Structure formats: structure tokens, C-alpha cells
Amino acid sequence: MDLRSENPFWLLKNGLLNTYPSLEENIDCEVLVIGAGITGALCGWHLAQAGLDVVLVDRRHAGFGSTSASTALLQYEIDTPLYELSELIGEKNAVKSYLMCLDAIYKIKDIAEQLGDDTFCLKPSFQYSSFKKDEETTEQEYKIRKKHGFKADLLGRDDIKKMFGFESANGLYSEDGAQVDPFHLTYKLLDAITKKGGRVYDSTSVTTLTTGGKSAELMTERGKKIKAKHVVIAAGYESQRYLQEEVEILKSSYVIVSEPFVPVKEFWHENALIWETAHPYLYMRTTDDHRILVGGLDDDFYNPKKRDAALNKKSRQLHEKFMKLFPGSVFKTDFSWAGTFTETKDGLPYIGQVNYLPNCWFALGFGGNGITFSLIAAEMITEAIVKNKANIPPFFGFDR
Ligand SMILES: Cc1cc2nc3c(=O)[nH]c(=O)nc-3n(C[C@H](O)[C@H](O)[C@H](O)COP(=O)(O)OP(=O)(O)OC[C@H]3O[C@@H](n4cnc5c(N)ncnc54)[C@H](O)[C@@H]3O)c2cc1C
């Protein structure tokens, strides 16, 4: 797949943070992870921490897939509001999945601190009502979140104007959120994996996967054989090829990043993560080098040519939308990129196994909360492998 346009901001900002060899020999390992993006790196890190002999392979350079295109807002609010998710999977399960995402934010914080990743930063999150008609559903969402003890405030028009400087009838403000540089964190994780004895190979494409008995056998494009007791498929949006079930809803998404603002400024209240109720939604965050990032305007197609051809127009539209919210501000677009993006029917990830691929585990952190889901997948799959017993909720499963 062609996952993104050239030059996403994180790649340019960080450059090549490390380099890994391609696989040039046959190897054995306990766990083979396909994919060295943020999901594979989180899985690999958890597995290595648990003392397992882990190998990661990636057909690209590590982190060069969707991870480098991600805008990496870390929120416990998934793309499907809690009140809607409750209707889909039951209130208890919906609350459980929201709580897991909340927990994941703080677990990523701990990992980032442990690894010395200084790009992670806790941030409040604010979702405003895009239209008058959304006022009621925002209130409904507020009520169900309060009922289950989430720390959320319902802001009215005056508060929003005062705190954020723009007009909206109401919105939900939450203290619990974060942002990170996903490419940077991925390399920190990979570094820690190799320090624990794990092996990372990039420019190594898995072409065949055969499972059965007590192990799996994989072949690479260059004819090298990998034998593993377990395989974790963290191949991002390219994981569909291993599945009989159609789980991905492919979209195209667009992002712009401003020039840095100097002197350092609080652009709006605590430089919170901002998003809206409309779908697809416009969203904003800041970066650690004092820029504003604006993303959204998703298209309902996977067509990389069309996606990249639309980038200039979409960049202008994102800029216009930002200026409409914050008239009079000086936002000079410095970088822009487009990325393929995958949603699921309910906003939840796919984590676990399918019966036709024994010894294989899927870690598919899809949707706008892909990264928090990746953390959840990494923990659950590691626990399942270590304890030889899976404890993965059915609402993350493939037959839901
Ligand atoms: C524009 C955009 C904005 C986003 N914003 C957010 C956000 O704000 N918050 C959030 O949480 N998420 C967000 N996401 C989603 C998030 O970025 C993804 O969920 C996450 O990056 C997926 O990481 P991954 O490691 O699973 O996939 P990838 O980074 O794509 O990594 C998978 C890797 O697997 C490798 N691979 C695939 N097939 C093979 C094979 N056969 N052999 C070897 N290697 C293989 C690929 O080369 C790739 O590097 C956004 C995504 C996009 C595109």
C-alpha cells in the first residue's frame, strides 16, 4: 500500500534516528512481530520486557508507515461517543473500553518517561459542538461520562469564548489527554527492545506466513526463513491481507503544520487537544517546537494518487477552517501531508486471534485512537503469550 504522501512533519523533524539491518539469514525466535511502527514497537517492547526472545521485521524503514503520518493525539474518547458505543456493545462494555483507553494514556506516559522520550506531554482535550443540532448529544455524552466517573466538564458558549477564543454553543472538556511525537517514541521503543536483546530488521518484507502445529514459518522477499513460536501481526493498514474478514474502512486524511510561533505562546487554554463533533472532524494540537497542527477533511476513499493530488487544495481548506475559528491569527503553513487512515465500524480496534491462523495474534489499533489501542493490544497479547491464556474482550474480537 501507499500509506502516505512524502515528507510528513515528524520524519523531517527527527531525521533518521537509527538504522537497522535487513535480514540476511534464516532465524528462529519465540515471537516474530510483523511491523516496526508504533504498534509493533509497543508490542515488541512489552514482549522484550516480559523476557521473550523477540524479533521485529518491517518491509519499510522502521516507523515509515502510518506512524510517521500520525498526528498522535492521545485521547480516551474514541471516534464513537460513549452514548453511541453503549447502544452498539452495551453500556458496561463501552465504559470498559473507554476506561482502558484512559488507562493507556497514562501507561504510555510511564513508558515515555522510562525511555526518556521528552515529546510526550499530558494535555487536556476539548470537543466542541460543530452545529447547533449537536448541542443535545454533547449534553447526552456529558451525562453518561459523569455517570461513570469520567472527569469531564460541560462548557457553555461564554466559557468556550474565554478559554479558546472561538464560538460554539457547548463542548466537553476533559483533563485526561496527551500528545506525543509518534516517530520519536517508536525509535525510543526500538532502541529499548534491542538493549533487552530483541532484534529489529527493517527493509525486510514478509511474503508468506504458514502456521500450524506449535510454530509458524515465514519467508521474506529475499528468501530468508523465520521460524517463530508466535507471530504478532502489527502490519498496520496492510494487515487486511492476512484476514478473511473485511475489517478496514479506508479513508484519506490531511494535515497541515504551521511555522513555529516565537516567542512561545499559549495559543488557547493549556494548548489543549481540540476536536469537534462533526464527522469527519477537524482537530488541532500543538507541537513541542511551538507549532500548531491542524488535521481532518477526510475523504471516503483509498486512492493514493487522488489523495496526494488533493493535498494542496485540502491544505488551503484546513487553513481556511483554522482561520475561521481563530480570525486574525497568523498561521503560516510550513508542512502538509496526506495519509491513508482506517476506521472500523464501531471505532474499536481488532485485537486477538482468528481460528484459521493458529499461533498468530493481531494488534490492529485502527481509528483516531490507534495509538492508545496499540498499547492495549501490546499488553493483552503479551499477557496471552506469557500466560498461555488470552483475556481479550470479545468486543475487540473478529467475530463481533
Ligand atoms: C493522518 C493520520 C492521523 C492520525 N491521527 C491519530 C491520532 O491523532 N491519534 C492516534 O492515536 N492515532 C492516529 N492515527 C492512527 C495511527 O497513526 C495509527 O493507528 C498508527 O500509526 C498505526 O501504527 P502501526 O504501527 O499499526 O502501523 P504502521 O505505522 O503503518 O506500521 C506497520 C508497519 O508494518 C510494516 N509491514 C506491513 N506489512 C509488512 C510485511 N508483509 N512485512 C514486513 N513489514 C510489513 C509496514 O511497513 C509498516 O511500517 C492517525 C493516522 C493518520 C494516517
PDBQT file of the ligand as one rigid body, heavy atoms in Angstrom, charges set to zero:
ROOT
HETATM    1  C1  LIG A 501      -3.157  11.384   9.214  1.00  0.00    +0.000 C 
HETATM    2  C2  LIG A 501      -3.311  10.455  10.381  1.00  0.00    +0.000 A 
HETATM    3  C3  LIG A 501      -3.653  10.979  11.610  1.00  0.00    +0.000 A 
HETATM    4  C4  LIG A 501      -3.782  10.121  12.715  1.00  0.00    +0.000 A 
HETATM    5  N1  LIG A 501      -4.031  10.662  13.925  1.00  0.00    +0.000 NA
HETATM    6  C5  LIG A 501      -4.044   9.863  15.021  1.00  0.00    +0.000 A 
HETATM    7  C6  LIG A 501      -4.182  10.427  16.312  1.00  0.00    +0.000 A 
HETATM    8  O1  LIG A 501      -4.316  11.647  16.471  1.00  0.00    +0.000 OA
HETATM    9  N2  LIG A 501      -4.144   9.597  17.379  1.00  0.00    +0.000 N 
HETATM   10  C7  LIG A 501      -4.000   8.242  17.247  1.00  0.00    +0.000 A 
HETATM   11  O2  LIG A 501      -3.954   7.528  18.244  1.00  0.00    +0.000 OA
HETATM   12  N3  LIG A 501      -3.889   7.684  16.013  1.00  0.00    +0.000 NA
HETATM   13  C8  LIG A 501      -3.905   8.466  14.916  1.00  0.00    +0.000 A 
HETATM   14  N4  LIG A 501      -3.768   7.921  13.689  1.00  0.00    +0.000 N 
HETATM   15  C9  LIG A 501      -3.735   6.460  13.591  1.00  0.00    +0.000 C 
HETATM   16  C10 LIG A 501      -2.374   5.965  13.977  1.00  0.00    +0.000 C 
HETATM   17  O3  LIG A 501      -1.415   6.724  13.339  1.00  0.00    +0.000 OA
HETATM   18  C11 LIG A 501      -2.243   4.525  13.557  1.00  0.00    +0.000 C 
HETATM   19  O4  LIG A 501      -3.183   3.787  14.273  1.00  0.00    +0.000 OA
HETATM   20  C12 LIG A 501      -0.848   4.026  13.863  1.00  0.00    +0.000 C 
HETATM   21  O5  LIG A 501       0.131   4.816  13.283  1.00  0.00    +0.000 OA
HETATM   22  C13 LIG A 501      -0.731   2.632  13.346  1.00  0.00    +0.000 C 
HETATM   23  O6  LIG A 501       0.546   2.197  13.674  1.00  0.00    +0.000 OA
HETATM   24  P1  LIG A 501       1.015   0.782  13.178  1.00  0.00    +0.000 P 
HETATM   25  O7  LIG A 501       2.342   0.574  13.761  1.00  0.00    +0.000 OA
HETATM   26  O8  LIG A 501      -0.061  -0.181  13.464  1.00  0.00    +0.000 OA
HETATM   27  O9  LIG A 501       1.062   0.950  11.598  1.00  0.00    +0.000 OA
HETATM   28  P2  LIG A 501       2.292   1.426  10.718  1.00  0.00    +0.000 P 
HETATM   29  O10 LIG A 501       2.966   2.603  11.282  1.00  0.00    +0.000 OA
HETATM   30  O11 LIG A 501       1.806   1.536   9.317  1.00  0.00    +0.000 OA
HETATM   31  O12 LIG A 501       3.281   0.223  10.871  1.00  0.00    +0.000 OA
HETATM   32  C14 LIG A 501       3.045  -1.027  10.292  1.00  0.00    +0.000 C 
HETATM   33  C15 LIG A 501       4.330  -1.471   9.670  1.00  0.00    +0.000 C 
HETATM   34  O13 LIG A 501       4.174  -2.790   9.176  1.00  0.00    +0.000 OA
HETATM   35  C16 LIG A 501       5.008  -2.910   8.076  1.00  0.00    +0.000 C 
HETATM   36  N5  LIG A 501       4.555  -4.045   7.261  1.00  0.00    +0.000 N 
HETATM   37  C17 LIG A 501       3.362  -4.208   6.659  1.00  0.00    +0.000 A 
HETATM   38  N6  LIG A 501       3.316  -5.385   6.002  1.00  0.00    +0.000 NA
HETATM   39  C18 LIG A 501       4.516  -5.964   6.183  1.00  0.00    +0.000 A 
HETATM   40  C19 LIG A 501       5.098  -7.178   5.737  1.00  0.00    +0.000 A 
HETATM   41  N7  LIG A 501       4.416  -8.042   4.968  1.00  0.00    +0.000 N 
HETATM   42  N8  LIG A 501       6.365  -7.469   6.086  1.00  0.00    +0.000 NA
HETATM   43  C20 LIG A 501       7.062  -6.607   6.878  1.00  0.00    +0.000 A 
HETATM   44  N9  LIG A 501       6.570  -5.454   7.326  1.00  0.00    +0.000 NA
HETATM   45  C21 LIG A 501       5.308  -5.126   6.993  1.00  0.00    +0.000 A 
HETATM   46  C22 LIG A 501       4.875  -1.583   7.340  1.00  0.00    +0.000 C 
HETATM   47  O14 LIG A 501       5.973  -1.329   6.525  1.00  0.00    +0.000 OA
HETATM   48  C23 LIG A 501       4.734  -0.597   8.478  1.00  0.00    +0.000 C 
HETATM   49  O15 LIG A 501       5.921   0.100   8.785  1.00  0.00    +0.000 OA
HETATM   50  C24 LIG A 501      -3.611   8.733  12.566  1.00  0.00    +0.000 A 
HETATM   51  C25 LIG A 501      -3.269   8.217  11.312  1.00  0.00    +0.000 A 
HETATM   52  C26 LIG A 501      -3.116   9.060  10.236  1.00  0.00    +0.000 A 
HETATM   53  C27 LIG A 501      -2.706   8.488   8.914  1.00  0.00    +0.000 C 
ENDROOT
TORSDOF 0
